[in-house]
Amino acid sequence: MARFDAIILGYGPVGAMAAGLLAGRGWQVAVIDRMADVYPLPRAVRFDGEVMRMFQELGIADEINAQCTPILGAEFVDANNKRLEGFDLLADLTDASGWSISSMFHQPLMERTLRTRVEAFDGVTTYISHEAGTPVQTDEGVRIDLTPVEGGASFSLEADYLIAADGASSPVRKALGFELVSLGYDCDWIVVDVLLKRDVPGLSAIAQQICDPDRIVTYVPVVGMRRRWEFRLNPGEVKEAMTNDATIWEMLKPWVGPDDAVIERAAGYQFHAAIADQWRDRRIFLAGDAAHQTPPFLGEGMCTGLRDVVNLVWKLDMVKRGLADDHLLETYQTERAPHALDLIDFAVETGKLMDQIAEAHVTGDWPTSYAAAYGGDRGYPHLHGGVLALQENDPSDGVTGFQGAQASVRMNGAELARLDDLAQANFHIISTQDLSPQIKDGHKAFLDFIGAKFFVLETEARVTPELDALLAKYDAIIVRPDRYVFGVVDGNTSLEDQLTKLQSHFRT
């Protein structure tokens, strides 16, 4: 029986990312999927700079970026196409990630690029076109039986851990008896992807939530000549009866016709808002849609799943290397579930606002505020508790628990480099002056134990400004392997105090 460090069940973007991140740390990984190839049609169409940093860790960010188009904005409009709320972005605008704030992409192309990189690792073995049985846990690991889809003898694999990225209907989640808790948004929609034959005058260059009482619609300019429309079904309409060509072209009629475009996909979906009550059973972890599902209005579904695995992978690696005990793995759900829930709530509020605006055309009861649009004034969620210097009830400093900034830097006269490439997914401490004299011997040994790196970034070293404001305010920033800020050092908190808090999560 073949033995691995980890089994990944599901070879979509989340499973592939998990496999690549683990293999990059030297793990032996088995990846299982019943499909023979990448799903040929687009599903997700957008990701953010945080996700691009994950591709960067795998060494394919520039290749992926060349496949993308930056989003130029988004807006809520009424039935007369009047903007009610929205934003516009410059094409070359980047954020603290060092990458575009939001990128549109074609998922099949991205997945092929990701799989090519993953399968280049010596430690990855793929079992495509295989049906997986129910995983069985023992004291030593997890065993799972596989059966070739095309027929043949069944066989078994064993591993220390199993990550179930096996989709919204997750057989693993069901087998473990975890409850999928509904969050109160279940609506039927038809998703239509088209490939334009030519430029069509009047099509918006930015995404739109069209709040028309006759039919609520989401429109998304994707990448190249690809466009997506999502049509909310009205009462009495049935998904199965709404995907024939005649009906689809009738719904598309205000924008494009058969002379303008080719339909790539028309499929009915029920958009869900839901989250699993448990994400872990001993050596088995849920990730991606197996753990949570969101309406697509913010384009955060795939992103949220990818955040799951980048959080989990570094913790698994610390435990496997003997740097931390099993308690560290308990922080996976502690950190990820509230963050995912915040984004699902954002998306649900966005969907409900669309309903409210559409109804207002009839009732005259217009919203007094559009703050729920695209998350509005709620602010982007951050981690609470877990492996952080600030815990759940501590007031936020606006940095801890958020993604750390990535600048392009020049160290000791070397060539220009992105900071993440230098940190190499290790803990690292960023400062403007050498703080090593302040670190006691015990903490020095601990930092060496976990492989922490130090970056002294004086003004001339920072070629791009992403870190400037933070380093003007704080003496040091302590960043985790998943690029989230563990904590900061300032006049109120010493480096020694923060290192003591960090060390409490590890073996010493």
matplotlib code that plots the C-alpha trace (Angstrom):
import matplotlib.pyplot as plt

x = [0.0, 1.4, 2.1, 2.1, 2.4, -0.9, -3.9, -5.7, -9.3, -10.3, -8.1, -9.9, -8.1, -8.2, -7.0, -4.3, -3.1, -2.9, -0.9, 1.5, 2.1, 2.7, 5.0, 6.9, 7.7, 9.0, 5.8, 4.9, 1.3, -1.3, -4.1, -7.3, -10.1, -12.8, -12.5, -9.9, -9.0, -9.6, -13.3, -13.6, -15.9, -15.4, -16.8, -14.9, -13.9, -12.2, -9.5, -7.5, -3.9, -3.8, -4.5, -1.8, 0.7, -0.2, 0.6, 3.8, 4.8, 4.5, 6.6, 3.8, 2.4, 3.9, 2.5, -0.9, -0.9, -0.3, -3.6, -5.6, -7.3, -7.6, -11.1, -12.0, -14.8, -18.3, -21.6, -25.2, -27.6, -31.4, -33.7, -32.8, -29.0, -28.6, -25.6, -26.7, -23.4, -20.1, -16.4, -13.9, -10.3, -7.3, -6.1, -2.6, -3.7, -2.1, -2.7, -0.6, -0.3, 2.0, -0.5, -3.7, -6.5, -8.8, -8.1, -10.5, -9.4, -10.5, -10.5, -9.7, -6.6, -5.5, -6.1, -4.0, -1.2, -1.6, -1.6, 1.4, 3.3, 2.0, 2.8, 6.4, 7.1, 8.8, 6.6, 3.2, 1.4, -1.9, -4.8, -7.2, -10.2, -10.4, -13.4, -12.6, -14.2, -14.9, -11.7, -10.9, -8.8, -6.3, -3.9, -1.2, -3.1, -5.8, -6.6, -8.8, -9.8, -9.7, -11.4, -10.5, -13.4, -12.8, -12.8, -10.0, -9.0, -9.5, -6.5, -5.7, -3.6, -2.5, -1.3, -0.7, -3.4, -6.3, -7.6, -11.1, -11.5, -14.2, -16.8, -20.1, -21.7, -18.6, -18.9, -16.3, -18.2, -21.3, -19.4, -18.0, -21.4, -20.6, -23.7, -23.8, -25.5, -27.6, -27.1, -30.4, -29.8, -30.9, -31.9, -32.1, -30.1, -29.1, -25.4, -24.6, -21.0, -20.6, -17.7, -18.1, -17.6, -16.9, -16.9, -20.4, -21.2, -22.8, -21.5, -20.2, -16.5, -17.2, -19.3, -22.9, -25.6, -28.7, -31.6, -34.5, -37.8, -38.5, -35.4, -32.3, -29.1, -25.4, -23.1, -19.4, -16.8, -14.4, -11.2, -10.6, -13.9, -15.6, -18.6, -20.9, -24.5, -26.3, -30.1, -32.1, -35.1, -38.5, -41.2, -42.7, -39.6, -37.7, -34.0, -34.4, -36.8, -34.7, -31.5, -32.6, -31.1, -34.3, -34.9, -31.2, -31.1, -34.4, -32.8, -29.6, -31.5, -31.0, -27.2, -26.2, -27.7, -26.6, -24.8, -22.7, -21.7, -21.5, -22.9, -20.2, -22.3, -25.8, -26.5, -28.9, -27.6, -29.0, -26.8, -26.2, -24.9, -23.7, -20.9, -19.9, -20.2, -16.9, -13.9, -11.7, -11.9, -8.5, -6.4, -9.1, -9.7, -12.3, -11.4, -13.1, -16.7, -16.7, -16.4, -18.4, -20.4, -21.2, -23.3, -21.0, -21.7, -18.3, -16.3, -14.9, -15.9, -12.6, -10.5, -12.0, -11.2, -7.6, -7.2, -8.2, -5.4, -2.6, -3.7, -3.7, -0.6, 2.0, 0.5, 0.5, 4.1, 5.1, 3.5, 5.1, 8.5, 8.1, 8.0, 4.5, 2.1, -1.4, -3.0, -1.7, -4.1, -7.0, -6.4, -7.3, -11.1, -10.7, -9.1, -10.7, -14.4, -15.1, -13.2, -15.1, -18.4, -17.7, -17.3, -20.4, -22.3, -21.0, -22.2, -25.6, -26.1, -25.2, -27.8, -30.5, -29.7, -30.3, -33.7, -34.5, -33.6, -35.6, -38.7, -38.3, -39.1, -42.6, -43.1, -41.2, -39.5, -35.9, -33.0, -31.8, -28.2, -26.3, -23.6, -24.2, -23.0, -19.8, -19.4, -19.7, -18.4, -18.0, -14.3, -12.4, -12.5, -9.4, -8.4, -9.5, -7.7, -5.6, -1.9, -2.0, -0.6, -4.1, -6.8, -10.5, -11.7, -8.7, -9.4, -8.0, -4.9, -5.8, -2.7, -2.6, -4.6, -4.6, -2.4, 1.0, 2.2, 4.6, 7.0, 9.7, 13.0, 16.7, 18.7, 22.4, 22.7, 21.2, 18.8, 15.2, 13.1, 9.6, 9.6, 7.6, 10.2, 12.9, 10.8, 10.0, 6.8, 8.7, 8.0, 9.8, 10.3, 10.4, 12.0, 13.9, 16.8, 18.6, 16.6, 18.7, 20.5, 17.0, 16.3, 17.3, 19.2, 16.1, 14.1, 17.0, 17.1, 13.3, 13.4, 16.2, 14.2, 11.2, 13.4, 12.4, 14.0, 14.9, 14.6, 16.0, 14.4, 15.8, 14.3, 16.6, 15.9, 12.1, 11.7, 7.8, 5.8, 3.5, 5.4, 6.2, 3.2, 3.5, 7.2, 6.7, 4.3, 5.7, 9.2, 8.7, 6.1, 6.0, 4.6, 3.4, 4.2, 0.7, 1.6, -0.8, 0.6, 1.1, 1.7, 3.5, 6.1, 5.6, 6.0, 3.3, 4.5, 8.1, 9.6, 10.3, 6.6, 5.5, 8.0, 6.9, 3.3, 4.5, 6.6, 3.6, 2.2, 5.3, 7.4, 10.7]
y = [0.0, 3.4, 5.8, 9.6, 12.6, 13.9, 12.9, 15.7, 14.7, 17.0, 18.5, 21.7, 25.0, 24.5, 20.9, 21.8, 24.7, 22.6, 19.9, 22.5, 24.3, 21.0, 19.6, 22.9, 22.1, 18.7, 16.6, 13.5, 14.2, 12.1, 14.0, 12.2, 13.3, 11.4, 13.6, 12.9, 16.6, 20.1, 21.1, 22.6, 25.5, 28.6, 28.8, 31.3, 34.4, 36.7, 36.6, 39.2, 40.1, 37.8, 34.8, 36.1, 35.9, 32.2, 31.7, 33.7, 31.2, 28.5, 30.5, 31.0, 34.5, 36.2, 33.5, 33.6, 37.4, 37.4, 35.5, 38.1, 41.4, 43.8, 44.7, 48.3, 48.7, 47.6, 49.2, 48.8, 50.2, 50.5, 49.4, 52.5, 51.8, 54.7, 54.1, 53.9, 52.8, 51.7, 52.2, 52.7, 51.4, 52.2, 49.3, 49.5, 50.0, 47.6, 47.2, 46.2, 42.7, 44.1, 42.9, 44.0, 44.6, 42.3, 40.2, 38.6, 35.2, 32.2, 29.3, 26.4, 28.1, 29.0, 25.5, 24.0, 26.3, 25.5, 21.7, 21.9, 23.5, 21.1, 18.0, 19.3, 18.7, 15.3, 14.7, 14.8, 11.7, 12.2, 9.7, 11.2, 9.3, 7.5, 7.2, 7.6, 5.6, 6.9, 7.7, 5.6, 7.0, 5.1, 6.1, 6.3, 8.2, 8.0, 5.2, 5.6, 3.1, 4.1, 2.5, 3.5, 5.1, 3.1, -0.2, -2.2, -3.4, -1.2, -0.3, 1.7, 4.7, 5.8, 9.2, 11.2, 13.7, 14.1, 17.4, 17.1, 19.7, 17.6, 20.3, 21.6, 18.1, 16.8, 13.1, 13.4, 16.1, 13.9, 10.8, 12.7, 13.8, 17.5, 19.8, 22.3, 25.3, 27.4, 31.2, 32.1, 32.7, 30.1, 31.4, 30.0, 31.6, 30.9, 31.5, 32.2, 32.5, 33.9, 34.5, 37.6, 37.4, 41.2, 44.3, 45.2, 48.9, 49.7, 46.8, 48.1, 47.8, 47.2, 44.7, 45.5, 44.4, 45.3, 45.7, 45.5, 44.4, 42.4, 40.3, 40.9, 40.4, 40.4, 41.3, 40.6, 41.5, 38.6, 38.4, 39.0, 38.6, 36.5, 37.9, 36.5, 37.2, 35.7, 35.9, 35.6, 33.3, 34.8, 33.0, 30.1, 29.6, 26.3, 26.1, 23.0, 24.9, 28.0, 26.8, 26.2, 28.4, 30.3, 31.3, 32.2, 34.4, 36.1, 37.0, 38.2, 40.3, 43.7, 43.2, 40.7, 38.4, 35.4, 37.6, 39.0, 36.0, 32.3, 30.7, 28.7, 27.7, 28.1, 26.3, 26.6, 26.9, 27.5, 30.1, 29.0, 30.7, 28.0, 26.9, 23.6, 23.5, 21.5, 21.6, 18.9, 15.4, 14.4, 13.9, 15.0, 18.6, 20.2, 23.1, 25.2, 24.5, 21.4, 23.8, 26.9, 28.2, 31.8, 33.6, 34.8, 38.5, 39.5, 36.9, 35.5, 31.8, 30.4, 33.0, 31.9, 28.2, 29.1, 31.1, 27.9, 25.8, 28.5, 28.8, 25.0, 24.1, 26.0, 24.7, 21.1, 21.6, 23.0, 20.0, 17.5, 19.0, 18.8, 22.5, 22.6, 20.1, 19.2, 22.1, 24.4, 22.6, 23.6, 27.2, 26.3, 26.5, 29.2, 31.5, 30.6, 30.0, 33.6, 35.1, 33.0, 33.8, 37.5, 37.3, 35.2, 37.7, 40.5, 38.6, 37.8, 41.5, 42.4, 40.0, 41.2, 44.8, 43.9, 42.5, 45.6, 48.0, 45.9, 45.9, 49.7, 50.3, 49.0, 50.0, 53.3, 52.2, 53.0, 52.2, 55.0, 53.7, 51.6, 50.8, 47.0, 47.2, 45.1, 45.1, 48.8, 50.5, 47.2, 47.0, 43.9, 41.1, 40.1, 37.2, 37.1, 35.0, 32.0, 32.5, 36.3, 38.7, 40.2, 37.8, 37.8, 40.4, 42.8, 46.0, 45.8, 47.9, 47.7, 45.6, 42.4, 39.7, 41.4, 40.5, 42.0, 44.4, 43.3, 45.8, 45.4, 45.7, 45.8, 44.2, 44.9, 46.2, 43.0, 42.9, 44.1, 41.4, 41.0, 40.6, 37.4, 35.8, 36.6, 35.5, 32.1, 31.5, 31.7, 33.7, 37.0, 40.3, 43.5, 46.7, 49.8, 49.1, 46.1, 44.9, 41.8, 43.4, 43.6, 39.9, 37.7, 34.4, 32.3, 34.1, 34.0, 30.3, 30.1, 32.2, 30.0, 26.9, 28.0, 29.3, 33.0, 35.6, 39.3, 42.1, 45.5, 47.8, 51.3, 53.9, 53.3, 49.5, 50.0, 50.5, 50.5, 52.3, 49.5, 49.2, 52.9, 53.9, 50.9, 51.2, 54.9, 53.9, 50.7, 49.6, 46.2, 43.9, 40.2, 38.3, 34.6, 32.1, 32.8, 36.5, 37.5, 39.9, 38.1, 41.4, 44.7, 46.4, 50.0, 52.2, 50.2, 46.7, 45.4, 42.9, 40.6, 40.6, 39.8, 37.0, 35.5, 35.4, 33.8, 31.2, 30.1, 28.4, 26.3, 23.7, 25.0]
z = [0.0, -1.1, 1.8, 1.6, 3.9, 2.7, 0.5, -1.3, -2.3, -5.2, -7.9, -8.5, -7.7, -3.9, -4.0, -6.6, -4.5, -1.4, -3.2, -4.6, -1.3, 0.5, -2.2, -2.1, 1.5, 0.6, 1.3, -0.6, -1.8, -3.5, -5.4, -6.2, -8.6, -10.5, -13.6, -16.3, -16.9, -15.9, -16.0, -19.4, -18.6, -16.5, -13.0, -10.9, -12.9, -10.3, -7.7, -5.7, -4.9, -1.9, -4.2, -6.6, -3.8, -3.5, -7.1, -6.4, -3.8, -6.4, -8.9, -11.5, -10.6, -13.6, -15.9, -14.3, -14.3, -18.1, -18.4, -16.4, -17.0, -14.0, -13.0, -13.8, -11.4, -10.4, -9.8, -8.7, -11.3, -11.4, -14.2, -16.2, -15.9, -13.4, -11.1, -7.4, -5.9, -7.3, -7.8, -10.6, -10.7, -12.8, -14.9, -13.4, -9.8, -7.2, -3.5, -0.5, -2.0, -4.7, -7.3, -8.9, -6.5, -8.5, -11.6, -14.0, -15.5, -17.4, -15.0, -17.3, -18.5, -14.9, -13.7, -16.4, -15.5, -11.8, -12.5, -14.7, -11.8, -9.2, -11.3, -11.8, -8.1, -7.5, -4.5, -6.2, -7.5, -9.2, -9.3, -11.8, -13.1, -9.8, -7.4, -3.8, -1.0, 2.5, 4.4, 7.5, 10.3, 12.4, 15.1, 12.4, 9.7, 7.1, 4.6, 1.6, -1.1, -4.8, -7.8, -11.4, -13.2, -16.4, -14.4, -12.8, -9.4, -6.3, -4.2, -1.1, -0.1, 3.3, 4.6, 7.7, 6.8, 4.3, 3.0, 1.6, -1.2, -2.7, -3.4, -2.2, -1.9, -0.2, 0.5, 3.2, 5.1, 5.0, 6.1, 9.0, 10.0, 9.9, 9.5, 6.7, 8.4, 6.1, 6.3, 4.8, 1.1, -1.3, -4.7, -8.2, -11.0, -14.6, -15.3, -18.9, -20.3, -23.8, -26.1, -28.2, -31.9, -32.1, -30.0, -29.0, -28.5, -25.2, -23.2, -19.9, -19.2, -15.5, -13.6, -12.9, -10.5, -12.5, -10.0, -12.5, -11.0, -14.1, -13.6, -11.4, -13.4, -12.7, -15.7, -15.6, -18.3, -17.7, -19.8, -23.5, -25.4, -22.6, -20.8, -18.1, -17.3, -14.2, -14.3, -11.1, -11.7, -10.9, -8.9, -10.8, -13.1, -13.0, -13.7, -15.9, -18.2, -18.6, -20.2, -23.7, -26.4, -27.2, -23.6, -23.1, -26.1, -25.0, -21.7, -23.4, -25.9, -24.2, -24.6, -27.3, -29.9, -31.9, -34.4, -31.5, -29.4, -29.0, -25.8, -24.0, -21.1, -19.7, -16.5, -13.6, -10.1, -6.6, -5.0, -1.4, 1.7, 4.1, 6.4, 8.0, 11.7, 11.9, 9.6, 11.2, 12.6, 13.8, 10.7, 8.1, 7.2, 5.0, 2.7, 0.0, -0.9, 1.3, 4.2, 3.0, 0.2, -0.8, -3.4, -6.1, -5.9, -4.5, -6.5, -3.3, -3.5, -4.9, -3.0, 0.3, -0.4, -1.4, 1.8, 3.7, 2.3, 2.6, 6.3, 6.9, 5.0, 7.0, 10.3, 9.1, 8.1, 11.5, 13.2, 10.8, 11.4, 15.1, 15.6, 17.1, 18.6, 17.4, 19.2, 16.4, 13.9, 16.1, 15.0, 11.4, 12.0, 14.7, 12.2, 8.9, 9.8, 11.1, 8.1, 5.6, 7.4, 7.2, 3.4, 3.0, 5.0, 2.7, -0.3, 1.2, 2.1, -1.5, -2.8, -0.5, -1.5, -5.1, -4.1, -2.1, -5.0, -7.5, -5.2, -4.7, -8.4, -7.5, -3.9, -3.9, -0.7, -1.8, 0.5, 2.7, 2.3, -0.2, 2.2, 1.8, -1.8, -2.3, 1.5, 1.7, 4.9, 6.8, 5.9, 4.7, 7.3, 9.2, 11.4, 15.0, 17.6, 16.7, 16.0, 16.5, 19.1, 19.5, 20.5, 19.7, 22.2, 21.8, 19.8, 16.3, 15.5, 11.8, 11.0, 13.1, 11.4, 8.1, 5.1, 5.4, 2.7, 0.0, -1.4, -4.1, -2.3, -3.0, -0.2, 0.1, -3.4, -4.9, -7.7, -7.3, -5.6, -4.3, -0.5, -0.5, -2.7, -0.2, 2.8, 1.1, 3.2, 6.5, 9.6, 9.1, 11.0, 9.0, 10.5, 9.5, 11.9, 13.2, 16.3, 17.0, 20.0, 21.6, 21.3, 24.2, 23.6, 24.3, 21.7, 19.2, 19.6, 19.1, 15.9, 14.5, 15.5, 13.4, 10.5, 10.9, 8.6, 9.3, 6.8, 7.7, 5.1, 5.2, 3.0, 0.1, 0.1, -0.4, -4.1, -3.9, -1.2, 0.1, 3.4, 3.9, 6.0, 8.3, 8.9, 9.7, 12.4, 13.8, 14.9, 13.5, 11.8, 12.5, 9.5, 9.4, 6.6, 5.1, 4.9, 7.6, 10.3, 13.6, 15.5, 15.5, 17.7, 18.8, 21.8, 23.7, 22.8, 22.9, 20.5, 23.4, 24.5, 21.0, 20.6, 23.9, 22.6, 19.3, 21.1, 23.1, 20.0, 19.4, 21.0, 22.4]

ax = plt.figure().add_subplot(projection="3d")
ax.plot(x, y, z, "-o")
ax.set_aspect("equal")
plt.show()
